[in-house]
Amino acid sequence: MITPYFDSLFDDFGIWQHADGEKPLPEHGYALDDATRGLLICLALGRSQQSNTLFNYILQSRKGDEFYGFYNAERKPIQFPASEDAKGQVAWAMGYASSLNFKKIQAQHIIGSLRQSLLSLQSVRGLAYALLGAIYYDRTLALALQRSLAGRFHNLKDAWFWPENVMTYANGIIPYALLRYALVFGDKPSEQLGRKILTFIEKQCVHERLRGPIGYEGWYKQGDPKAADDGQQAIDVTYMIFAWMCAWQLSHNKNDLRYPTLWMLWFEGENIANRKMYEQKTLKAFDGIHLNNPNHHKQGVNYHSGAESNICFLLARYLITAQSTL
């Protein structure tokens, strides 16, 4: 896969967080979230130099059992500690790296040393990310995290099968983690729970609207007539592709395999802006859909092209092509 625009977001320290669609915007610095997700796609594509850069960035971000969330353009760490989501993503990236024998000893050491910290995570998404990493490293740790994550769904009513009063971003990572656990360890209850959650999310994403992510201009509060359309981002599309692809790996039902393709069509222009969300020649992905801000976004699309949207787009393409998960 040739990715000239994605490659342009790197320097020898990390991957720039934001870009204007033509060049990086150094004033916004670097983000730990981007380094962790970026390491996943770089490893999957066999990009050793970029993988080294991002692995080293993660190492440098660490301070005790915590991490710095960002570095500025002068390569000075800022925002400590990083979010629980970012910490969970570190575990996922390190687990995947160790599975490929990429700096395996260092990667496993990081997960092992974070064990107690991961078990105390309160963020539901942080738990999901951490579980995805633990699956590669330690079945006992993975079981503890799976039980903690599954416990968030105990005693919920089917009408609002969600552990929060508002559905926000990256929702698909939660059922994906449970389904991935089921795939690796043959755990039927985890598969059933993961599918139930995934089906609930899917239903909200198509209820009285074109299939697409829940927009951050309003999100989706319990009791709302439908999810917000404005402010859709690539990360949510990609995580739904992860989850449905894993559902298919478990069921071998061709109907499940339809859904990753249906979600991928969001990038191809089957979205509320009716616009492709990437540039064909360079595979440059755009940051999102913003219908209500015409002064800054042409034809409903934010043509800025930062690290998150580009990483997520490449992950989505990889999953569709490989018909696999990681």
C-alpha positions in Angstrom: 0.0 0.0 0.0 1.5 3.3 -1.1 0.7 6.1 1.4 2.6 9.3 0.5 0.3 11.6 2.5 0.4 9.4 5.6 4.2 9.2 5.4 4.4 13.0 5.2 2.9 13.2 8.7 6.0 11.6 10.3 9.3 13.1 11.5 12.0 11.4 13.4 10.2 11.9 16.8 6.6 10.9 16.1 3.5 11.6 14.0 2.1 15.1 13.9 -1.4 15.3 15.4 -3.0 17.8 13.0 -2.5 18.9 9.4 -4.3 21.3 7.1 -4.6 18.9 4.3 -1.4 19.9 2.7 1.2 19.9 5.5 1.4 19.1 9.2 0.6 21.8 11.7 3.5 21.6 14.2 1.9 24.0 16.6 -0.5 21.2 17.6 2.3 18.8 18.5 2.0 15.1 18.9 -0.5 12.8 20.7 -0.1 9.5 22.4 -3.4 8.2 21.0 -2.0 8.7 17.5 1.2 7.0 18.3 -0.5 3.9 19.7 -3.1 3.5 16.8 -0.4 4.4 14.3 1.8 1.7 15.6 -0.9 -0.8 14.9 -1.2 0.1 11.2 2.5 0.5 10.7 3.2 -3.0 12.2 0.3 -4.5 10.1 1.8 -3.0 6.9 5.4 -4.0 7.8 6.7 -0.4 8.1 9.7 -1.0 10.4 11.1 2.5 10.4 7.7 4.1 11.2 7.0 1.4 13.8 10.3 2.2 15.5 9.6 5.9 15.6 6.2 5.3 17.2 7.3 2.6 19.6 10.1 4.9 20.8 7.6 7.8 21.2 5.4 5.7 23.4 8.5 4.7 25.5 9.5 8.3 25.9 6.0 9.3 26.9 6.0 7.0 30.0 6.4 8.3 33.5 6.0 5.6 36.2 2.6 3.9 35.7 1.3 6.9 33.7 2.0 8.6 30.3 2.2 12.1 29.0 -0.8 12.6 26.7 1.0 15.0 24.3 4.3 16.6 23.2 4.5 20.0 21.8 6.4 21.1 18.7 9.6 21.6 20.8 9.3 18.0 21.9 8.5 18.9 25.5 5.9 16.6 27.3 2.6 18.2 28.2 -0.7 17.1 29.8 0.0 14.5 32.5 -1.3 12.0 33.0 -2.7 10.9 29.7 -6.3 9.7 29.5 -7.3 6.2 30.6 -8.3 5.6 26.9 -4.7 6.4 25.8 -3.2 4.1 28.5 -5.4 1.3 27.3 -4.3 1.9 23.8 -0.7 1.6 24.9 -1.5 -1.9 26.1 -3.2 -2.8 22.8 -0.2 -1.5 20.7 2.3 -3.3 23.0 0.3 -6.5 22.8 0.1 -6.5 19.1 3.8 -5.6 18.8 4.8 -8.6 21.0 2.6 -10.9 18.9 4.7 -10.0 15.8 8.0 -10.3 17.8 8.5 -6.6 17.3 10.6 -5.5 20.3 8.8 -8.3 22.1 10.7 -8.1 25.4 10.1 -4.4 25.8 6.5 -4.6 24.7 5.7 -7.4 27.2 7.5 -5.6 30.0 5.4 -2.5 29.5 2.1 -4.4 29.7 3.3 -6.5 32.6 4.4 -3.4 34.6 1.1 -1.7 33.9 -1.0 -4.7 35.1 -2.4 -3.2 38.3 -2.9 0.1 36.7 -4.9 -1.5 33.9 -7.1 -3.4 36.3 -8.1 -0.2 38.0 -9.2 1.6 34.8 -12.6 3.2 35.1 -13.1 4.2 31.5 -15.2 1.6 29.6 -13.2 2.3 26.4 -9.9 2.2 28.3 -10.9 -1.3 29.5 -11.7 -2.4 26.0 -8.4 -1.2 24.6 -6.5 -2.8 27.5 -8.3 -6.1 27.0 -7.3 -6.1 23.3 -3.7 -5.9 24.4 -3.9 -8.4 27.3 -5.4 -11.0 24.9 -1.9 -11.2 23.3 0.0 -11.2 26.6 -1.7 -12.9 29.5 -4.9 -14.9 29.6 -5.4 -14.3 33.3 -5.2 -10.5 32.9 -7.4 -10.7 29.8 -10.0 -12.6 31.8 -10.0 -10.1 34.6 -10.4 -7.2 32.1 -13.1 -9.0 30.2 -15.1 -9.6 33.4 -14.7 -5.9 34.3 -15.9 -4.8 30.9 -18.7 -7.2 30.7 -19.8 -6.2 34.2 -20.6 -2.7 32.9 -23.5 -4.2 31.0 -25.1 -6.2 33.9 -28.7 -5.4 34.6 -29.1 -3.0 31.6 -32.4 -2.9 29.8 -32.6 -3.8 26.2 -34.1 -0.5 25.2 -30.9 1.3 26.3 -28.2 -1.4 26.3 -25.4 1.0 27.0 -23.4 1.7 30.2 -23.5 5.5 29.9 -26.3 8.0 29.5 -24.8 9.4 26.3 -23.3 7.5 23.4 -20.3 9.4 22.2 -17.2 8.3 20.2 -15.3 5.1 19.4 -18.3 3.0 20.5 -17.5 0.0 18.3 -14.3 -0.7 20.2 -16.3 -2.0 23.2 -18.1 -4.9 21.4 -15.0 -5.5 19.4 -12.9 -6.2 22.5 -15.5 -8.7 23.8 -15.8 -10.4 20.4 -12.0 -10.6 20.0 -11.7 -12.2 23.4 -14.4 -14.7 22.3 -12.5 -15.4 19.1 -9.2 -16.1 20.8 -10.4 -18.0 23.8 -13.7 -19.6 22.5 -15.8 -17.8 25.1 -19.4 -18.1 24.1 -20.9 -15.7 26.7 -18.4 -13.0 25.6 -19.4 -13.6 22.0 -23.1 -13.3 22.8 -22.6 -10.1 24.8 -20.4 -8.5 22.2 -22.9 -9.2 19.5 -25.7 -7.8 21.5 -23.8 -4.6 22.1 -22.7 -4.4 18.5 -26.3 -4.9 17.3 -27.5 -2.1 19.6 -24.9 0.3 18.3 -25.7 -0.5 14.7 -29.4 0.1 15.4 -28.7 3.6 16.7 -26.5 4.4 13.8 -29.2 3.7 11.2 -32.3 4.8 13.1 -34.0 7.4 11.0 -30.7 8.4 9.4 -28.2 7.3 6.8 -25.7 4.8 8.3 -22.9 6.7 9.8 -21.1 7.6 13.0 -22.8 9.4 15.9 -21.8 13.0 15.4 -20.1 15.0 18.2 -22.4 18.0 17.6 -24.9 16.6 20.1 -23.9 12.9 20.4 -26.8 10.6 21.3 -28.4 11.1 24.7 -30.7 8.5 26.1 -34.2 9.6 25.2 -33.1 11.5 22.0 -35.2 10.8 18.9 -32.1 9.9 17.0 -28.3 10.2 17.0 -26.7 13.5 16.0 -25.5 13.6 12.3 -23.1 16.6 12.4 -19.5 16.0 13.5 -19.0 12.4 12.1 -15.4 11.1 12.3 -13.5 8.2 10.8 -12.5 6.5 14.1 -16.1 5.4 14.6 -16.4 3.9 11.2 -13.2 2.0 11.6 -14.1 0.5 15.0 -17.5 -0.7 13.6 -15.5 -2.4 10.8 -13.3 -4.0 13.5 -16.3 -5.2 15.4 -18.3 -6.6 12.4 -15.3 -8.2 10.9 -14.7 -10.1 14.2 -18.4 -11.0 14.4 -18.0 -12.6 10.9 -14.8 -14.4 12.0 -16.8 -16.0 14.8 -20.0 -16.8 12.9 -18.7 -17.4 9.3 -22.1 -16.0 8.3 -21.9 -14.0 5.1 -24.5 -11.6 6.3 -22.0 -10.4 9.0 -19.4 -9.9 6.3 -21.7 -7.4 4.6 -21.5 -4.9 7.4 -17.7 -4.1 7.2 -18.3 -3.2 3.5 -21.4 -1.2 4.3 -19.4 0.8 6.8 -16.5 1.3 4.4 -18.9 2.9 2.0 -18.9 5.9 4.4 -15.4 6.7 3.2 -16.5 6.2 -0.5 -19.2 8.9 -0.3 -22.3 7.1 1.0 -22.6 9.6 3.9 -24.6 12.7 4.7 -22.3 15.0 2.9 -22.4 12.8 -0.2 -18.6 13.2 -0.6 -15.7 10.8 -0.6 -13.7 11.1 2.6 -10.3 10.5 1.1 -8.2 11.4 -1.9 -7.8 8.4 -4.3 -4.2 9.2 -5.4 -2.5 9.8 -2.1 -5.0 8.0 0.2 -5.2 11.2 2.2 -8.2 10.9 4.5 -10.2 13.9 5.6 -11.0 14.7 9.2 -14.7 14.5 9.2 -18.2 15.7 8.2 -19.3 19.1 9.5 -22.5 20.2 7.8 -23.2 23.2 10.0 -20.0 25.2 9.7 -19.8 26.4 6.0 -17.3 29.1 6.8 -14.6 26.5 7.6 -15.7 23.4 5.8 -16.3 23.1 2.1 -19.4 21.1 1.0 -19.8 19.7 4.5 -16.4 18.1 4.7 -13.5 19.1 6.9 -10.6 18.7 4.5 -8.0 19.0 7.2 -6.3 15.6 7.3 -4.7 14.8 10.7 -3.2 11.7 12.1 -6.3 10.1 13.6 -8.4 10.1 10.4 -5.5 8.9 8.3 -4.6 6.1 10.6 -8.2 5.0 11.0 -8.8 5.0 7.2 -5.7 2.9 6.6 -6.7 0.5 9.4 -10.2 0.2 7.8 -8.7 -0.6 4.3 -6.3 -3.1 5.9 -9.1 -5.0 7.6 -11.3 -5.1 4.5 -8.5 -6.4 2.4 -7.2 -8.9 4.9 -10.6 -9.9 6.1 -9.1 -10.2 9.5 -8.7 -8.3 12.8 -5.8 -7.5 15.1 
